[in-house]
């Protein structure tokens, strides 16, 4: 049986996505132009401390800015291109794991609904670890680097997402076929698009209690001290409430990083933190650390016969994940930069 090409796997939702992005961003831009807007604070301006008042600050949007939006679109293009390049490799890993599944819970009735719930649960931990482990933060920082919050910010997708692919390996092992996991991933990501906006204030309380909303996700993008490491959920906010990482939107959000960047080049935005990590590992104070991780890679090359298999086959990707977790000991990260 002939293998399907990558392009042949693009479905109707994929084909409509670009038009939806363009139409909704234009509509949001026009809506925000009619509202009172606040000025973007200077990059080094101090973030006001929480004054303890329970009364929420009014939502006053920042709107769009050309360079910021162009940077977001550039990051999206890079993410899509790299995704197409790696789709075959990541799909092969998924299928091999599915062939060794330990359960068939992912099959049968309501397979897609089950896949979406499990994916969303794993996404919570994926997202949380991207903030807690510096190597993973080096991938995710691109998404948080924008200092404005609008629908284009949702398109600031990272380019080293493959670093976290192992988080979702339980799904094929539990019997979720590749088609179900891919659809759950697609719908989870698309859900998160609309919550990147200041055009929508708080929603009715029953929705805010269960689902991730624009208000909850504005908190997640905040560099305010009380908002750092909060609201990791994808579709459901209940995971944050269960695992004690939830914070409501009260004080006005200062978007971006605790140490903001002053460049818009998508390549630099995507890789600047990973380059900084490499410099730290190679520095005099971390020579032992760097040697340790290089030794692990060389051992994997010997054990699994070649660099390609080391990096992209199941044992190799697992070893990369283990190295990343060990690196936390030496290169502890800090969310929001």
C-alpha positions as CSV (number, residue, x, y, z in Angstrom):
1,X,0.0,0.0,0.0
2,X,1.4,3.4,-1.0
3,X,2.2,5.8,1.8
4,X,0.1,9.0,1.9
5,X,2.1,12.1,1.2
6,X,2.2,14.8,3.9
7,X,0.1,17.2,1.8
8,X,-2.6,14.5,1.3
9,X,-3.1,14.4,5.0
10,X,-4.2,18.1,5.1
11,X,-7.9,18.0,6.0
12,X,-10.8,20.5,5.5
13,X,-10.1,22.2,8.8
14,X,-6.5,22.7,7.8
15,X,-7.6,24.2,4.5
16,X,-10.0,26.7,6.2
17,X,-7.7,27.7,9.0
18,X,-5.7,30.4,7.1
19,X,-8.9,32.1,5.9
20,X,-10.3,32.0,9.4
21,X,-7.1,33.5,10.9
22,X,-7.1,36.3,8.4
23,X,-10.8,37.1,8.8
24,X,-10.8,37.0,12.6
25,X,-7.7,39.1,12.9
26,X,-9.0,41.8,10.6
27,X,-12.3,41.8,12.6
28,X,-10.5,42.0,15.9
29,X,-8.3,44.8,14.7
30,X,-11.3,46.8,13.6
31,X,-13.1,46.1,16.9
32,X,-10.1,47.2,19.0
33,X,-9.7,50.4,17.0
34,X,-13.2,51.4,18.3
35,X,-12.3,50.8,21.9
36,X,-10.2,53.0,24.3
37,X,-6.7,51.7,24.1
38,X,-3.7,51.9,26.4
39,X,-0.1,52.7,25.3
40,X,2.5,50.0,25.4
41,X,4.8,50.6,28.5
42,X,8.5,51.2,28.0
43,X,10.4,47.9,27.9
44,X,12.2,48.4,31.2
45,X,9.2,49.9,33.0
46,X,8.6,48.3,36.5
47,X,5.5,46.1,36.8
48,X,3.1,47.5,39.4
49,X,2.7,45.2,42.5
50,X,-0.7,43.8,43.3
51,X,-2.4,46.2,45.7
52,X,-4.6,43.4,47.1
53,X,-7.9,44.9,46.0
54,X,-10.4,42.2,45.0
55,X,-11.9,44.5,42.4
56,X,-10.7,43.6,38.9
57,X,-9.0,46.3,36.9
58,X,-11.0,47.3,33.7
59,X,-9.8,45.6,30.5
60,X,-8.1,48.2,28.3
61,X,-6.5,46.6,25.2
62,X,-3.2,47.4,23.5
63,X,-4.3,46.6,20.0
64,X,-2.0,45.6,17.0
65,X,1.4,46.8,16.0
66,X,2.9,45.9,12.5
67,X,6.3,44.6,13.6
68,X,4.8,42.5,16.3
69,X,2.2,40.9,14.0
70,X,4.8,40.3,11.3
71,X,7.0,38.5,13.8
72,X,4.1,36.3,14.9
73,X,3.3,35.4,11.3
74,X,6.9,34.6,10.6
75,X,7.0,32.2,13.6
76,X,3.9,30.5,12.3
77,X,5.4,29.9,8.9
78,X,8.5,28.4,10.4
79,X,6.5,26.2,12.7
80,X,4.4,24.9,9.8
81,X,7.4,24.2,7.6
82,X,9.3,22.3,10.4
83,X,6.1,20.5,11.3
84,X,5.8,19.2,7.7
85,X,9.4,18.1,7.7
86,X,9.2,16.2,11.0
87,X,5.7,14.8,10.5
88,X,6.9,11.5,9.0
89,X,9.4,10.9,11.8
90,X,7.1,11.8,14.6
91,X,4.3,9.8,13.0
92,X,6.5,6.7,12.7
93,X,7.4,6.9,16.4
94,X,3.7,7.1,17.2
95,X,2.8,4.1,15.1
96,X,5.6,2.0,16.7
97,X,4.4,2.9,20.1
98,X,0.8,2.0,19.1
99,X,2.0,-1.4,17.9
100,X,3.3,-2.0,21.4
101,X,0.2,-0.6,23.2
102,X,-0.6,-1.9,26.6
103,X,-4.4,-1.0,26.4
104,X,-7.1,-0.4,23.9
105,X,-8.9,2.3,25.9
106,X,-8.4,4.7,23.1
107,X,-10.5,2.8,20.7
108,X,-14.2,2.1,20.5
109,X,-17.0,4.6,21.0
110,X,-16.3,8.2,21.7
111,X,-12.7,7.7,20.7
112,X,-12.2,11.3,19.6
113,X,-13.8,12.7,22.8
114,X,-11.5,10.5,24.9
115,X,-8.5,11.5,22.9
116,X,-9.3,15.2,23.4
117,X,-9.6,14.8,27.2
118,X,-6.4,12.8,27.5
119,X,-4.5,15.1,25.1
120,X,-5.7,18.1,27.1
121,X,-4.5,16.5,30.4
122,X,-1.1,15.8,28.9
123,X,-1.0,19.2,27.4
124,X,-1.3,20.7,30.8
125,X,1.9,18.9,31.9
126,X,3.6,19.6,28.6
127,X,2.9,23.3,29.1
128,X,3.9,23.3,32.7
129,X,7.2,21.6,32.1
130,X,7.9,24.0,29.3
131,X,7.8,26.7,31.9
132,X,9.7,24.8,34.6
133,X,12.6,23.3,32.6
134,X,14.9,25.8,31.0
135,X,15.7,23.7,27.9
136,X,11.9,23.3,27.2
137,X,11.4,27.0,28.0
138,X,14.0,27.7,25.3
139,X,11.4,26.4,22.9
140,X,8.3,27.9,24.4
141,X,9.7,31.4,25.1
142,X,9.0,32.5,21.5
143,X,5.3,32.2,22.2
144,X,5.6,34.5,25.2
145,X,8.0,37.0,23.7
146,X,5.3,39.3,22.3
147,X,4.3,42.3,24.4
148,X,0.9,42.7,22.9
149,X,-2.0,40.3,23.3
150,X,-4.2,39.7,20.3
151,X,-5.1,36.9,17.9
152,X,-1.8,37.2,16.1
153,X,-0.1,36.2,19.4
154,X,-1.6,32.8,19.1
155,X,0.4,32.3,15.9
156,X,3.7,32.8,17.7
157,X,4.4,29.1,17.5
158,X,7.8,27.7,18.5
159,X,10.2,25.8,16.2
160,X,11.6,23.2,18.5
161,X,8.3,21.7,19.5
162,X,9.7,18.2,18.8
163,X,11.5,18.5,22.1
164,X,8.2,17.8,23.9
165,X,6.7,15.1,21.6
166,X,7.5,12.5,24.2
167,X,4.9,13.9,26.6
168,X,2.2,12.5,24.4
169,X,3.6,9.0,24.0
170,X,1.1,7.6,26.6
171,X,-1.6,8.1,24.0
172,X,-0.5,5.5,21.5
173,X,0.5,3.2,24.3
174,X,-3.1,3.5,25.6
175,X,-4.5,2.5,22.2
176,X,-5.2,5.9,20.7
177,X,-4.5,5.6,16.9
178,X,-2.5,8.3,15.2
179,X,-5.5,9.7,13.5
180,X,-7.3,10.4,16.8
181,X,-4.2,11.9,18.5
182,X,-3.6,14.1,15.5
183,X,-7.2,15.4,15.5
184,X,-7.1,15.9,19.2
185,X,-3.9,18.0,18.8
186,X,-5.4,20.0,16.0
187,X,-8.6,20.8,17.8
188,X,-6.8,21.6,21.1
189,X,-4.5,24.1,19.3
190,X,-7.4,25.7,17.4
191,X,-9.4,26.1,20.5
192,X,-6.5,28.1,22.0
193,X,-6.5,30.5,19.1
194,X,-9.6,32.5,20.1
195,X,-8.5,33.0,23.7
196,X,-5.6,35.2,22.6
197,X,-7.6,38.4,22.6
198,X,-8.4,41.5,24.6
199,X,-11.6,42.0,22.6
200,X,-13.5,39.6,24.9
201,X,-13.8,40.3,28.6
202,X,-14.8,37.8,31.2
203,X,-17.4,35.2,30.2
204,X,-20.3,33.9,32.3
205,X,-19.1,32.2,35.5
206,X,-20.1,28.6,34.6
207,X,-17.8,28.9,31.5
208,X,-15.0,30.5,33.4
209,X,-15.1,27.7,36.0
210,X,-14.5,24.9,33.6
211,X,-13.0,26.2,30.4
212,X,-9.9,28.1,29.5
213,X,-11.0,31.6,28.4
214,X,-9.5,34.8,27.2
215,X,-9.4,36.1,30.8
216,X,-7.6,33.0,32.1
217,X,-5.1,32.9,29.3
218,X,-4.3,36.7,29.6
219,X,-3.1,35.7,33.1
220,X,-0.9,33.0,31.7
221,X,0.8,35.6,29.4
222,X,1.4,38.0,32.2
223,X,4.8,38.9,33.5
224,X,3.2,40.2,36.7
225,X,4.6,38.4,39.7
226,X,1.3,36.9,40.8
227,X,0.6,35.6,37.3
228,X,3.9,33.8,36.6
229,X,3.5,30.0,36.3
230,X,-0.3,30.1,36.3
231,X,-3.1,28.8,34.1
232,X,-1.4,26.2,31.9
233,X,-4.6,24.6,30.7
234,X,-5.4,24.1,27.0
235,X,-9.2,23.7,26.7
236,X,-10.0,23.0,30.3
237,X,-9.0,25.2,33.2
238,X,-9.9,22.5,35.7
239,X,-6.4,21.0,35.5
240,X,-5.0,24.2,37.0
241,X,-7.6,24.2,39.8
242,X,-6.8,20.5,40.6
243,X,-3.0,21.0,40.6
244,X,-3.0,24.4,42.3
245,X,-1.7,26.6,39.4
246,X,-4.8,28.7,38.9
247,X,-5.0,32.5,39.2
248,X,-7.9,34.7,38.3
249,X,-7.4,37.9,36.3
250,X,-7.6,40.8,38.8
251,X,-4.8,43.3,38.1
252,X,-4.2,44.5,34.6
253,X,-1.8,42.2,32.7
254,X,1.7,43.2,31.6
255,X,2.3,40.9,28.7
256,X,5.7,39.5,27.7
257,X,8.8,38.4,29.6
258,X,10.3,39.6,32.8
259,X,13.3,40.5,30.6
260,X,11.8,41.5,27.3
261,X,13.5,41.2,24.0
262,X,13.9,44.1,21.5
263,X,14.0,42.2,18.2
264,X,11.4,40.8,15.8
265,X,13.4,38.6,13.5
266,X,11.5,35.2,13.7
267,X,14.7,33.1,13.5
268,X,16.2,35.0,16.4
269,X,13.0,35.0,18.4
270,X,12.7,31.2,17.9
271,X,16.3,30.3,18.9
272,X,17.7,33.1,21.1
273,X,17.1,31.3,24.4
274,X,18.4,27.9,23.1
275,X,21.6,29.7,22.0
276,X,21.9,31.3,25.4
277,X,21.5,27.8,27.0
278,X,24.3,26.5,24.7
279,X,26.5,29.3,25.8
280,X,25.8,28.6,29.4
281,X,26.6,24.9,29.0
282,X,29.9,25.8,27.1
283,X,30.9,28.4,29.7
284,X,33.8,27.7,32.1
285,X,31.4,27.1,35.0
286,X,29.5,24.5,33.1
287,X,32.2,22.5,31.3
288,X,31.5,19.5,33.4
289,X,27.8,19.7,32.6
290,X,28.5,20.1,28.9
291,X,30.8,17.2,28.9
292,X,28.3,15.1,30.7
293,X,25.5,15.6,28.2
294,X,27.9,15.2,25.2
295,X,29.0,11.9,26.7
296,X,25.4,10.8,26.9
297,X,24.8,11.6,23.3
298,X,27.9,9.6,22.3
299,X,26.8,6.6,24.3
300,X,23.5,6.7,22.6
301,X,25.2,6.9,19.2
302,X,27.1,3.7,20.1
303,X,24.1,1.9,21.5
304,X,21.6,2.7,18.8
305,X,24.0,2.9,15.8
306,X,24.0,6.4,14.4
307,X,23.1,10.0,15.0
308,X,19.9,9.8,13.1
309,X,18.4,7.0,15.1
310,X,19.7,8.5,18.3
311,X,17.8,11.7,17.7
312,X,14.7,10.5,16.0
313,X,13.9,6.9,17.0
314,X,12.1,6.0,20.2
315,X,15.1,5.3,22.4
316,X,16.9,8.3,21.1
317,X,14.1,10.8,21.7
318,X,13.6,9.3,25.1
319,X,17.3,9.9,25.9
320,X,17.0,13.5,24.8
321,X,14.0,13.9,27.1
322,X,16.0,12.5,30.0
323,X,18.9,14.8,29.3
324,X,16.6,17.7,29.3
325,X,15.2,16.8,32.7
326,X,18.7,16.3,34.1
327,X,19.7,19.7,32.7
328,X,17.1,21.2,35.0
329,X,19.5,20.5,37.9
330,X,22.2,22.6,36.3
331,X,20.3,25.2,34.2
332,X,17.1,25.9,36.3
333,X,14.8,28.1,34.2
334,X,12.5,30.9,35.1
335,X,9.1,31.3,33.5
336,X,8.5,34.5,31.5
337,X,12.2,35.0,31.0
